[in-house]
Amino acid sequence: MDFVAIDFETANENPCSICSVGVIVVRSNQFVNSAYTLIRPEPEYYSYWCSRVNGLCLEDTCNAPNFKDAWFSIRPLIEDLPLFAHNARFDEGCLRAAYRAYQMDYPDYHFFDTLKASRKAFRNNLPNHQLQTVAKACGYDLKNHHHALADAKACAVIAIYLKDFFD
């Protein structure tokens, strides 16, 4: 199975306010590459709640590249591989919103959702289907939850473990 696991963190309630991205490239079920970068969000402010969740603030990203510049270094890793995310609707929504905000032409990325797959695979056998809960059920102890690269790695582990549950 070849794919990219991806996770975005946002600075505020606006989906285009991406402040970090983590990607894990998987080929033949092996992690072959990864990338993480901070991003100067647009709009450039942090809500209390988002900072509390992901631990990032304006000081962390004030000198970071904007989304467009950061994405040009990430995009070659993705190539034409499918993207996997836990709650893919959120991550795909962020990516689409950032493309719109920067007036970029959105490629036809194909997303798969490890959250949906976990609901199929585990049904009611877990207390919830949050990333850290599903990762643990797949034998992975997620450390540093809400760090984009750590979350992308957990998503990759889940995708490999639940490979038979994707449409």
Order of alpha helices (4+ residues) and beta strands (2+ residues): beta-beta-beta-alpha-alpha-alpha-beta-alpha-beta-alpha-alpha-alpha
